Amino acid sequence: MPVLNAIAGYADEMKGWRQHLHRYPELAFDCHETAAFIVARLREFGVDEIHEGIATSGVVAIINGQGAEQGNGPVIGLRADMDALPITELTGADHASTRPGKMHACGHDGHVAMLLGAAKYLCETRRFAGKVALLFQPAEEDGGGGQVMVQEGVMDRFGIGQVFGIHNAPNVPFGHFQGTTGELMASVDTATVKVTGKGGHGANPHECVDPVVAIVAMVQSLQTILSRNLSAHDEAVVSVTQIHTGSASNIIPEDGWFCATIRCFKPDVREMLKRRFHEIVAGHAAAFGVRAEVDYDWGYPATVNHEAQALFAGDVAAEVAGPDAVNLNGGREMGSEDFSYMLEARPGAYFFMGSGPGAGLHHAAFDFNDEVAPLGASFFARLVERAQPPA
């Protein structure tokens, strides 16, 4: 694979950065130590500007290319998420998490290392016009840090014209890139429903208003949204993932609750799913004589690549990994990603990069494959050089 020679020479450094970050994971917006480590490396590289405290602990760094000192040229954004997950690690690695109940189980430590590798190369070579904005983002897993960074004005403040990101993909062939020229990942909404009836003795159900049978009926009927309200040409998921009620075998409980994850790709389908969810819950509440309260949390929107940027990124990936290792029909998936907010704000693309066999994402035995880091860093660097060649 034609990894850039200079970046190949950073392989051990990137491995060291990544394994350091893996030992000290941080959650959500509380990524201050991670940010401090990133800033220290960026200062060593000689980036031109560093802006801290964005979205609480996020960092934006600017590297000037040719003509940038006169304010000329475009600005390209490259994003890496940097938060970990509330999981107890089971890898047994020498660099395993030192913080019980927290680990980098999604490879964000590797994403940071790849973007740092690209930053070092771009600072040394500066074979591009305009500027690069490096976006180190907290709270991808929980909290929507991408949305907060956009709301805090990073796109306008730094003049970003287009934006790109990549995510490691275990069990996809090593070094293979997958993406689409449109919808890539689903929106995600979460509904929590509390159902209140009248409790009592299990031997006398006629004296009670049983929330259990109401919940069971609601959960079963919610599955008809996909089979009877959704076009066969569309895709969506309504998965009830928790049901909680009761305390003993002979007591009909006073109340109970359940929650569901709701995912799709199209805004009109998303609206329909929400409407039918409320209608089905309300109808069954009336039928069973219970009270139902729905907390419907509107979450991340669908991640939708812009066609021109996706085709361009696919060409760059083919240059770095070889044309046979790039699939622009990689298929959509029902997972979600808050890079979607950046793609709503600016044209861009998001790709998956295969890291070979291993434990899956969000698994306690997951560990980022350090061998793939030079490839990802080369992809980032060549995106810049190809998108903004010097005059």
N, C-alpha and C positions, 0 to 999 in steps of 0.2 A: 504494500500500500504506500502511495507516495505521500507519507507524512512529511511535513516541512522539516528540513534537516535541522534547523535551529531548534524547533520545538521537540524533535526527537531527542535532542541533547538535554532538554529540560525534564525528561521522563522521571528521573530519580527525585528531582525537586518536587514535581507535581505529586508523586507518590508520598513524599514526606509531608507536604501541605495537607493532602487529603487524609492521611492517617492521623495527623495531629487533630484535625477538625473532627474526625470520627471519635477520638477519645473524649472530646468535650462537647457533646451535643447540647443544643438549646432549642427550646420550643417556641412556636408561634412568633409573636413580636419581640420576645425576649432573647434576641440574638446579639447582645452587646459584645460579648467576648469574641464571638465569631467575626463580627464586624471589625473589632479592633485588630484581630489577626489579619484580616483582609487589607485594612488600611495600612498596616505596617509593611506588608508586601508591596502594595501599590506605591508607597513612598520610596521603597528600595528601587523599584523599576523606573521611577521618574515620571509618573503620570503628571499631567499639567494642572488638573484641578481635582480636588476630593471634596465631596459634599456628604456630610454625615447626618444621622438623625432623621432621615426621611422614612416615613411610615414607622416611626419610633426607633428602629435600629438599622434601617436600610442604608445603603451607600450607593452614590452615583459618582463615578470617576470619569473624567474627560481626558482623552488623548488627542492631541492636535496632530493632524497630518499636514501635508503640504498646502500652503495657502490659508490655513486656519487662523494664523496669527493676524491676518488682515480681515478676518471675519468672513472669508469666502468658503464656499463649498457646502455640501450637505452633511447631515449628521445621521449616523446609523446607530441604532440601539441594540445591544447584546445583553440578554438577561440570564442570570443564574439565581435560582432559589437557594436558600441557605438554612432553613429550619429542619429540625429532626422530628421524631415521632415519640409518643408516650408508650414505648415498648421496651421490655426487658430483653437485652441482647443475649443470644445463645450461640454466637459464632465461635467463641473460644479463641479468637484471634489475639495476637500480642497487642494489637492496637484497639482492642475492644473498648466500648464505652466505660468510662470511669464513673458515670452518673447513673445510679440504679433507676430503672423505670424510664430511661431516655436512651434513644439510639438513632443513628442515621440508617433507617431501614428503607429509605427510598433513593439513596444515592445523591442527595443534595450536596453532601460533602464533595463528591466527585464532580458535580456540576460547577461548584466554586473553583475547584482545582483546575478544571479545564478552562474556565474563563480567565483565571489568573495566568495560566500558561499562555493564552492568546494575548493577554495584556502585556506580558513581558516581551513577547515577540514584537508586538505592534509598537511598543515604546522604543525598542532597539532599531527597528527598520524604518518605520514611518513611510512606507511605500503606498500611501493612499492620500487622497484629497479630503478636505473638510475635517470632520471630527468623528470620533467614536465615543459613545456614551455607554459605559459599563454599568449595568443595573444589577446590583446585588440585593435581592429581595427577601425579606422575612415573611413568615406566616402564609406560605402556600398551602400547607396541610390544614391549617385551621386559622381562620380570621380574614382571609382574602387580602393579603398584603399587596398583591398586584393591583387590586381595586384602589387601595388606599394610596399607593404611589401615583396612580393616575389622577385620583382626586386631589392630591397635593400638587399636581401640575407639572410632573416631571417631563411630560412630552412637550409642553409649550415652553417651560422654563429652559430646557436644554436644546430646543429646536429639533427634536428627533423626527425624522421623516419616515423611517421604517424601522421595524423591530423584529428580532429573531431570537429563538430559543431552541434548545434541544433537551431531551430527557433520555437517560440510559434505559435500555430495555433488556432485562435478563431473559435468557432462553430464546432470544432472537439471534441469528448467526452473528458472530463477532464482526464488528465493523460494518454491518449492513444498516442502511438508513431506510426508514419507512415514513411515509407521510401521505397527504392527500392535497388536492388543489381546492378543497372546500372544507366541508364539515369533517372534523377530526375526532373531537371528544364531546361528550354530551353535556348539557346543562344539568345541574343537580339542585333539587329542592327537597326539603325535609318537612314532613308533616307529623305533628304529635297531637293525638286525640285523647282527651280525658272524657270518660263516660261515667256519669253518676246516676245511680238508681236508688234502691232502698234495700239495705241489707237485712239479714235475719237468719233464722235457723234453716239449714238445708232440708230438714224434714217438712218444712212448711213453705214451699216456694210460692204458694198462692198469696201469702201475706207479704211477699217481697216484690221488688221490681229489679229483676236480675240483670246486672250490667254484663255478665259473662256471655250470655246468649246474644245480646246486642252486639258486643264486640266481635264475636265469631261471625255473625251475619254480615257485619260491615266489612270485615277482612275478606270474606269470600266474595262479596259483591264487588269490591274494588277491583278484583281481577277481570271483571267484565268490561272495564274501561278499555283495555287493550283488545279484547276479542270483539267488542261490539261498538265502540266509539272511535277507534283508531283505524285509519286507512291501512290496507295491507301494504301500501307503498311506503309507509312511514315506520319509524322504529321508536320504541319507548320502553321504559321499565317502570313498573310500580311494584316495589318489593316491601312488604311488611316485615320488619326485622326484629321487632320486640313486642311482646304482649306481657303486661304485668297486672296481676290482680289476685286477690284471695290470700287467706292466711291459714285455713284449716279445711279438712275434708267435709266438715259438717256445717260450714258457715257460708251463706251466700253473701259475698262482699258488698259493701256500699258503693264502691267505685272501682275503676280500673283504667288502664291507659295502654295505648299502642302507638307505635311510630312507624313511619315508612320513608323510604327514599324513592324519589320520583325523578326520572331522567329521560331526556329526549334531545332532539337536535334543532327543531324548528320552533320559532316563537309562537306561531298560531297553535301548534300542538301543545306547547307548554301551557298556554292559556286554557285550552280545552281540558287538559289533565287536572289543572287546579279547579276549574269550575265543576267538573264531574265528581271530583273527590269530595268537595263540599256538599254537592247535591246528594250523593249516595249516603254520606254520614248523616246529613240532616233528615233524609227520608227514613232511614232505619231508626234514628233516635225517636222520631214521631211514632213509627210503627211499634216500637217496643216500650214506649213510655219512659224513656230515659232522657237525661240532658247530656248533650255532647258539645264540648268546646274544642275547636280546631285551631291549633297554632301552626300556620303554614309559612315556613321560612323560605323566602325566595333566595336561592343561593347562586352559585357561579353560573354564568351563561355558557352556552356552547362555545367550544373553541373552534373557530372557523378560519382556516387559512385563506389568504388572498391569493388568487390564482397566479398572478404574475410573479409574486414573491416566492410562492411555492415552487414554481417552475425554475426560477432562478436558483433557489436554494438546492433544488434537486440537481441542477447542473454542477454546482459547487461540490456537492456530496459525491457526484460521479467522478469529478476531478480528483478528489481526495481518496475515495474508497474504491473507485472503479465503477464503470457503468452497470455492471452486473450486480452490484451491491446496493443499488438504489431502486426502491419501489414506490412510485407515486400513486399506486392504487393499493396501498397497504391496509385499507379497510378502516372503518370508523369503530370506535370503542365507547362503551358506556361509562367509562371513568371520566372524571372531570379535572379541570386544571384552571387556576386563576390567571394564567397567561392570557386567557380569553378576554380579560378587561383591556389588556394592552393591544390586542388585535382589534378590539372595538374602537380603540382610540387612534390607531395608526395601522396602515397596511403592513403585513409581515407574514411570517410563517413559523410553524413549530413542527419539529421532526423528532422521531424516536431513533435512537442509535443502539444497535444490538451490542450486547456485552458478553454474549456466549452463555453456556450453561451455568446454572446456579439457582439459589433460592429466589423466589419471586419477590416483587416489591411488597413492602409492608409486612414481611415475614421476619421473625426474630432471628433467623439464621442468615439473613441477607447481608452481603458485603459487596460494595462497589468493586468492579474489576479494574484495577489500576492500569492494566495493560492497554485499555481503550482510551485513556486520557489524552495521549498525544494526538490521536485521531480527532477527538472532539475539539481540542484546541486548534488543530490545523483547519478544521471546518470553520470555526469562528473567524480565524485570521483571514482565510481566503474569502469568506463572505465580504469582509471589509475591503480587501484589495480588489476584488472583482467588482463590487458594487460602486466603489469610489476610486477608480484609478487616477493617479496623478496626471496632471495636464502634460 
